């Protein structure tokens, strides 16, 4: 049973049209979608550039993933700033920083280690301005509208990542990697200017009292969040199944190659998971009321893992496509956790909580492919994908042991 706190909103179902009718959300939604496209373009282009210079697959892979792991450290050390700085300045400054990094990579020839350092430093700030943006969404969208707002962000994120990756290949081929990085910088600059002009100026709940105080507050806030039983397990529930699914996704290329699938089919298989996720978010978000979504959290979590178990039987390309679509569909389980998670958060720490949620998810999704890739050496690719599915099923079983807390509000004071 999924733990909840005292409901602060009714169980009426919202619509995507109602969510998009909020002009401030529309602005954040549009700029975030463009920024994700710019980020995918930058990551792809930078990885291509590093490989062209070094010829090293390892350094190219490191260039692709360098923007993920530092986010966890940024959330732990700087996450409180999401609740303590003016949100317009913070989000605008974040996109301006991303723009500056892309321009620096485009215009300045620097050693690979230095360019990796630039990317890592920018990643430290990502959970801060991302958390501030998520806090504003939670402030402006109430009840089920908030859940559908998160759903829209998920849908746009998946679509923008896919489009950014495809755009990266086309722009690099047409303009070369350095000009492609300049295009990414221009997209980030457009987001920063739009927010600076159109986002209302809002005051943060608390003032910043210096860098040292901000770090201490961030560490204290992260500790308070993770000590809270309800918040901690709701975070784990949102971190673990996507990490396991991503672990299986990381083996698709090797699985397709090892089974002699025709060239290009690996790309089709890799596209099945995000397509399934998009369909799941649309169906579950649009058709079901909030209580029904929350009741389906455990079955949908199980659906992320159950199809992956069948990869132990080494299915062909058609069956594999269907299994991956079903697994992606199950990722809609997260919609049923949005309202309980929001209700469990301390009001003065929501920005940091959203930043920690996103950075923890990114980190585990980066670790998942490495872990299950190592298992594939002994169990084979199909066996390792089945193990990833089994881990997701175990997570669903763990969720079945949950019970509603008797006094959730006490965790806020912990």
Secondary structure per residue as TSV (DSSP state, phi and psi in degrees):
chain	resnum	aa	ss	phi	psi
A	1	X	-	360.0	134.8
A	2	X	-	-79.6	127.8
A	3	X	-	-70.8	140.7
A	4	X	-	-132.4	163.6
A	5	X	-	-104.1	-177.5
A	6	X	-	-59.0	126.6
A	7	X	-	-65.0	132.1
A	8	X	S	-99.9	-9.0
A	9	X	S	-135.8	164.5
A	10	X	-	-76.3	-178.2
A	11	X	-	-100.5	15.6
A	12	X	-	-67.8	142.9
A	13	X	-	-85.4	131.0
A	14	X	-	-89.9	176.5
A	15	X	-	-127.0	158.0
A	16	X	H	-62.0	-32.7
A	17	X	H	-64.2	-41.1
A	18	X	H	-64.0	-38.9
A	19	X	H	-63.9	-45.8
A	20	X	H	-74.6	-10.2
A	21	X	T	-73.6	-16.5
A	22	X	-	-79.8	110.6
A	23	X	H	-63.7	-33.8
A	24	X	H	-69.5	-37.5
A	25	X	H	-66.5	-40.5
A	26	X	H	-56.3	-41.5
A	27	X	H	-64.7	-48.5
A	28	X	H	-63.3	-40.5
A	29	X	H	-63.8	-46.7
A	30	X	H	-66.1	-46.0
A	31	X	H	-68.0	-36.5
A	32	X	H	-64.2	-41.6
A	33	X	H	-62.8	-44.1
A	34	X	H	-64.9	-39.3
A	35	X	H	-66.1	-37.4
A	36	X	H	-65.3	-40.8
A	37	X	H	-60.0	-44.3
A	38	X	H	-63.2	-39.1
A	39	X	H	-65.8	-42.4
A	40	X	H	-64.0	-40.8
A	41	X	H	-61.6	-44.7
A	42	X	H	-65.8	-45.2
A	43	X	H	-62.1	-47.2
A	44	X	H	-61.9	-46.6
A	45	X	H	-65.1	-43.0
A	46	X	H	-63.5	-40.0
A	47	X	H	-63.2	-42.4
A	48	X	H	-62.3	-42.6
A	49	X	H	-63.6	-42.9
A	50	X	H	-63.9	-40.9
A	51	X	H	-67.3	-38.6
A	52	X	H	-64.1	-34.9
A	53	X	H	-79.7	-41.1
A	54	X	H	-103.4	-26.6
A	55	X	-	69.0	13.0
A	56	X	-	-101.7	120.4
A	57	X	H	-66.0	-34.5
A	58	X	H	-64.1	-48.0
A	59	X	H	-66.7	-34.4
A	60	X	H	-63.8	-42.7
A	61	X	H	-66.1	-39.0
A	62	X	H	-63.7	-39.7
A	63	X	H	-62.4	-36.0
A	64	X	H	-69.5	-36.4
A	65	X	H	-100.7	-1.6
A	66	X	H	-65.5	-20.3
A	67	X	H	-83.9	1.2
A	68	X	H	-102.4	-56.4
A	69	X	H	-59.8	-42.6
A	70	X	H	-61.5	-17.8
A	71	X	H	-60.7	-35.0
A	72	X	H	-63.8	-42.9
A	73	X	H	-66.7	-37.9
A	74	X	H	-62.2	-40.3
A	75	X	H	-66.0	-41.3
A	76	X	H	-70.6	-38.3
A	77	X	H	-93.3	-28.0
A	78	X	H	-125.7	0.6
A	79	X	T	-59.4	-30.0
A	80	X	T	-64.3	-21.3
A	81	X	H	-63.1	-23.5
A	82	X	H	-62.2	-24.1
A	83	X	H	-105.1	-3.3
A	84	X	H	-122.8	-2.4
A	85	X	S	-117.0	152.2
A	86	X	-	-56.5	125.0
A	87	X	H	-62.9	-36.3
A	88	X	H	-63.2	-46.7
A	89	X	H	-64.5	-37.3
A	90	X	H	-68.7	-48.7
A	91	X	H	-69.7	-43.0
A	92	X	H	-60.8	-43.7
A	93	X	H	-63.5	-35.3
A	94	X	H	-62.8	-45.8
A	95	X	H	-68.0	-35.3
A	96	X	H	-64.4	-37.9
A	97	X	H	-64.3	-42.4
A	98	X	H	-61.7	-40.9
A	99	X	H	-61.8	-45.4
A	100	X	H	-62.9	-39.5
A	101	X	H	-64.8	-43.5
A	102	X	H	-64.3	-40.3
A	103	X	H	-64.8	-39.8
A	104	X	H	-62.1	-43.7
A	105	X	H	-66.1	-33.3
A	106	X	H	-74.9	-36.5
A	107	X	H	-103.6	-24.6
A	108	X	-	-110.2	124.4
A	109	X	-	-82.0	111.2
A	110	X	-	-129.8	161.5
A	111	X	-	-60.0	152.2
A	112	X	H	-57.7	-42.5
A	113	X	H	-59.8	-39.8
A	114	X	H	-67.1	-41.5
A	115	X	H	-67.1	-37.0
A	116	X	H	-62.9	-37.3
A	117	X	H	-63.8	-39.0
A	118	X	H	-60.9	-46.7
A	119	X	H	-62.7	-40.0
A	120	X	H	-66.8	-40.5
A	121	X	H	-64.1	-40.8
A	122	X	H	-63.7	-39.2
A	123	X	H	-62.4	-29.3
A	124	X	H	-60.0	-33.2
A	125	X	H	-84.5	-16.4
A	126	X	H	-56.9	-48.5
A	127	X	H	-66.7	-18.9
A	128	X	H	-73.7	-56.5
A	129	X	H	-75.6	-27.4
A	130	X	H	-66.7	-39.7
A	131	X	H	-65.6	-38.5
A	132	X	H	-63.1	-41.2
A	133	X	H	-63.6	-44.2
A	134	X	H	-65.4	-34.9
A	135	X	H	-63.3	-40.1
A	136	X	H	-65.7	-39.1
A	137	X	H	-60.5	-44.6
A	138	X	H	-65.5	-29.2
A	139	X	H	-76.0	-36.0
A	140	X	H	-92.8	-25.5
A	141	X	S	-107.3	125.1
A	142	X	-	-109.1	151.8
A	143	X	T	59.5	-135.3
A	144	X	H	-69.2	-21.2
A	145	X	H	-61.4	-34.5
A	146	X	H	-64.2	-43.5
A	147	X	H	-62.6	-43.2
A	148	X	H	-70.5	-29.8
A	149	X	H	-63.1	-42.1
A	150	X	H	-63.8	-38.5
A	151	X	H	-62.3	-45.1
A	152	X	H	-60.9	-40.5
A	153	X	H	-63.2	-39.4
A	154	X	H	-62.9	-45.6
A	155	X	H	-62.4	-47.2
A	156	X	H	-65.1	-37.2
A	157	X	H	-62.0	-47.0
A	158	X	H	-63.1	-46.9
A	159	X	H	-64.4	-40.7
A	160	X	H	-67.9	-37.7
A	161	X	H	-63.3	-45.2
A	162	X	H	-63.3	-44.0
A	163	X	H	-65.8	-40.3
A	164	X	H	-63.9	-39.4
A	165	X	H	-65.1	-44.1
A	166	X	H	-66.1	-41.6
A	167	X	H	-62.9	-36.8
A	168	X	H	-57.9	-45.8
A	169	X	H	-62.3	-42.5
A	170	X	H	-68.8	-43.6
A	171	X	H	-69.4	-39.8
A	172	X	H	-62.0	-42.4
A	173	X	H	-64.8	-36.4
A	174	X	H	-84.6	-38.0
A	175	X	H	-115.6	-16.6
A	176	X	-	92.1	160.2
A	177	X	H	-65.9	-37.8
A	178	X	H	-68.3	-41.8
A	179	X	H	-69.0	-33.4
A	180	X	H	-62.8	-39.4
A	181	X	H	-64.1	-35.4
A	182	X	H	-65.7	-36.4
A	183	X	H	-62.4	-43.1
A	184	X	H	-59.1	-44.2
A	185	X	H	-60.6	-40.0
A	186	X	H	-64.2	-38.9
A	187	X	H	-64.6	-43.6
A	188	X	H	-62.2	-41.3
A	189	X	H	-62.6	-40.8
A	190	X	H	-60.0	-41.0
A	191	X	H	-63.1	-45.2
A	192	X	H	-62.1	-43.4
A	193	X	H	-67.1	-40.4
A	194	X	H	-62.2	-42.7
A	195	X	H	-69.6	-38.9
A	196	X	H	-64.0	-34.7
A	197	X	H	-84.6	-38.8
A	198	X	H	-108.5	-20.2
A	199	X	S	-78.6	131.7
A	200	X	-	-61.4	150.9
A	201	X	-	-83.4	117.8
A	202	X	-	-121.6	147.9
A	203	X	-	-91.7	143.5
A	204	X	-	-76.3	160.0
A	205	X	S	-63.4	-35.6
A	206	X	S	-129.1	154.7
A	207	X	-	-94.8	150.9
A	208	X	-	-84.1	135.2
A	209	X	-	-113.8	33.7
A	210	X	-	113.6	159.1
A	211	X	H	-61.9	-45.0
A	212	X	H	-62.0	-42.8
A	213	X	H	-62.5	-37.3
A	214	X	H	-64.8	-41.8
A	215	X	H	-65.2	-44.9
A	216	X	H	-62.4	-41.7
A	217	X	H	-65.1	-36.8
A	218	X	H	-66.1	-46.0
A	219	X	H	-64.1	-41.6
A	220	X	H	-64.2	-43.7
A	221	X	H	-64.2	-41.4
A	222	X	H	-64.2	-41.1
A	223	X	H	-62.9	-41.5
A	224	X	H	-62.5	-42.0
A	225	X	H	-64.7	-46.0
A	226	X	H	-76.1	-21.2
A	227	X	H	-75.8	-25.5
A	228	X	S	-69.0	120.9
A	229	X	H	-59.9	-46.4
A	230	X	H	-67.2	-46.5
A	231	X	H	-62.9	-42.9
A	232	X	H	-61.9	-46.5
A	233	X	H	-75.3	-27.4
A	234	X	H	-68.9	-34.3
A	235	X	H	-65.6	-47.3
A	236	X	H	-59.6	-38.7
A	237	X	H	-64.2	-29.7
A	238	X	H	-88.1	-16.7
A	239	X	H	-88.4	-43.5
A	240	X	H	-73.1	-54.3
A	241	X	H	-57.1	-43.7
A	242	X	H	-61.3	-34.3
A	243	X	H	-64.9	-40.1
A	244	X	H	-69.1	-41.5
A	245	X	H	-64.4	-41.2
A	246	X	H	-64.5	-35.0
A	247	X	H	-59.4	-41.7
A	248	X	H	-69.4	-38.8
A	249	X	H	-60.3	-36.2
A	250	X	T	-65.4	-13.1
A	251	X	T	-100.7	-0.6
A	252	X	H	-62.5	-44.1
A	253	X	H	-60.5	-45.5
A	254	X	H	-66.3	-37.8
A	255	X	H	-64.0	-45.5
A	256	X	H	-64.1	-42.5
A	257	X	H	-67.1	-40.3
A	258	X	H	-69.5	-22.9
A	259	X	T	-102.8	9.3
A	260	X	T	69.0	27.9
A	261	X	-	-65.7	151.7
A	262	X	-	-60.7	147.9
A	263	X	T	-55.0	136.0
A	264	X	T	97.4	-19.2
A	265	X	H	-69.2	-27.0
A	266	X	H	-60.6	-35.3
A	267	X	H	-67.3	-37.9
A	268	X	H	-63.0	-45.5
A	269	X	H	-62.6	-41.8
A	270	X	H	-66.1	-28.6
A	271	X	H	-77.6	-15.5
A	272	X	H	-67.3	-39.0
A	273	X	H	-62.9	-52.2
A	274	X	H	-64.9	-32.6
A	275	X	H	-64.5	-44.1
A	276	X	H	-61.3	-39.9
A	277	X	H	-65.1	-42.6
A	278	X	H	-61.0	-44.8
A	279	X	H	-63.8	-41.9
A	280	X	H	-63.2	-44.4
A	281	X	H	-62.5	-41.0
A	282	X	H	-66.3	-46.2
A	283	X	H	-68.8	-50.6
A	284	X	H	-69.4	-39.8
A	285	X	H	-70.3	-36.8
A	286	X	H	-87.0	-35.2
A	287	X	H	-96.8	-23.4
A	288	X	S	-108.3	148.4
A	289	X	-	-79.3	161.3
A	290	X	H	-52.7	-45.6
A	291	X	H	-62.7	-34.7
A	292	X	H	-67.6	-39.7
A	293	X	H	-61.1	-41.8
A	294	X	H	-69.8	-32.9
A	295	X	H	-69.8	-26.0
A	296	X	T	-89.7	3.2
A	297	X	H	-57.7	-49.7
A	298	X	H	-67.9	-48.1
A	299	X	H	-59.1	-39.8
A	300	X	H	-70.5	-35.3
A	301	X	H	-61.5	-42.6
A	302	X	H	-61.9	-33.9
A	303	X	H	-67.5	-26.3
A	304	X	H	-65.0	-31.7
A	305	X	H	-99.4	-33.7
A	306	X	H	-58.6	-46.5
A	307	X	H	-61.8	-32.4
A	308	X	H	-67.7	-27.9
A	309	X	H	-57.9	-32.7
A	310	X	G	-73.1	-9.6
A	311	X	G	-69.5	-14.1
A	312	X	G	-62.6	-24.2
A	313	X	G	-86.8	4.3
A	314	X	-	55.2	59.5
A	315	X	-	-69.0	162.2
A	316	X	-	-78.6	-173.9
A	317	X	H	-68.1	-38.3
A	318	X	H	-66.0	-49.3
A	319	X	H	-65.0	-39.9
A	320	X	H	-59.3	-41.2
A	321	X	H	-60.8	-45.2
A	322	X	H	-64.1	-41.0
A	323	X	H	-63.2	-41.9
A	324	X	H	-69.6	-35.5
A	325	X	H	-60.7	-44.9
A	326	X	H	-64.4	-41.0
A	327	X	H	-62.3	-43.5
A	328	X	H	-63.5	-36.6
A	329	X	H	-59.6	-37.8
A	330	X	H	-65.1	-21.2
A	331	X	G	-65.3	-9.8
A	332	X	G	-67.2	-6.7
A	333	X	G	-54.0	-30.1
A	334	X	G	-61.5	-25.6
A	335	X	H	-63.0	-33.9
A	336	X	H	-73.8	-10.6
A	337	X	H	-98.2	-10.5
A	338	X	H	-65.6	-46.1
A	339	X	H	-69.0	-47.3
A	340	X	H	-58.2	-39.0
A	341	X	H	-65.3	-46.4
A	342	X	H	-61.5	-43.3
A	343	X	H	-66.8	-24.9
A	344	X	H	-84.1	-10.5
A	345	X	S	-83.5	143.6
A	346	X	-	-66.8	134.6
A	347	X	G	-57.6	-29.7
A	348	X	G	-89.0	5.6
A	349	X	G	-131.1	19.6
A	350	X	H	-66.7	-41.1
A	351	X	H	-60.3	-45.8
A	352	X	H	-65.4	-38.2
A	353	X	H	-62.8	-43.2
A	354	X	H	-66.4	-37.9
A	355	X	H	-63.9	-42.4
A	356	X	H	-66.1	-38.9
A	357	X	H	-60.2	-47.3
A	358	X	H	-68.8	-42.1
A	359	X	H	-70.6	-37.3
A	360	X	H	-64.4	-39.5
A	361	X	H	-64.3	-44.6
A	362	X	H	-59.9	-43.1
A	363	X	H	-63.4	-47.8
A	364	X	H	-68.0	-32.8
A	365	X	H	-70.6	-22.2
A	366	X	H	-78.9	-33.5
A	367	X	H	-76.9	-34.1
A	368	X	H	-54.0	-51.7
A	369	X	H	-60.3	-36.0
A	370	X	H	-65.5	-43.5
A	371	X	H	-64.4	-51.0
A	372	X	H	-75.7	-24.5
A	373	X	H	-63.8	-39.2
A	374	X	H	-65.8	-37.7
A	375	X	H	-65.7	-30.5
A	376	X	H	-62.8	-23.6
A	377	X	H	-62.8	-31.2
A	378	X	H	-103.1	-36.2
A	379	X	H	-96.9	-6.8
A	380	X	H	80.8	161.5
A	381	X	H	-65.1	-43.1
A	382	X	H	-63.3	-41.7
A	383	X	H	-64.7	-40.4
A	384	X	H	-67.5	-37.3
A	385	X	H	-64.8	-37.1
A	386	X	H	-65.7	-37.4
A	387	X	H	-63.4	-38.5
A	388	X	H	-61.8	-41.8
A	389	X	H	-63.9	-39.7
A	390	X	H	-63.0	-38.4
A	391	X	H	-63.8	-39.4
A	392	X	H	-64.9	-38.6
A	393	X	H	-65.8	-37.7
A	394	X	H	-62.9	-36.5
A	395	X	H	-63.9	-41.1
A	396	X	H	-62.3	-40.6
A	397	X	H	-63.3	-38.8
A	398	X	H	-61.9	-39.4
A	399	X	H	-62.7	-30.6
A	400	X	H	-65.4	-19.5
A	401	X	T	-85.6	-5.3
A	402	X	-	-69.9	149.8
A	403	X	-	-134.4	146.7
A	404	X	-	-61.2	134.6
A	405	X	-	-67.7	148.9
A	406	X	S	-77.0	-34.2
A	407	X	-	-142.1	73.8
A	408	X	G	-61.4	-26.6
A	409	X	G	-67.5	-21.8
A	410	X	G	-64.8	-26.1
A	411	X	G	-66.9	-24.5
A	412	X	G	-66.4	-27.8
A	413	X	G	-93.0	-0.7
A	414	X	-	-64.5	360.0
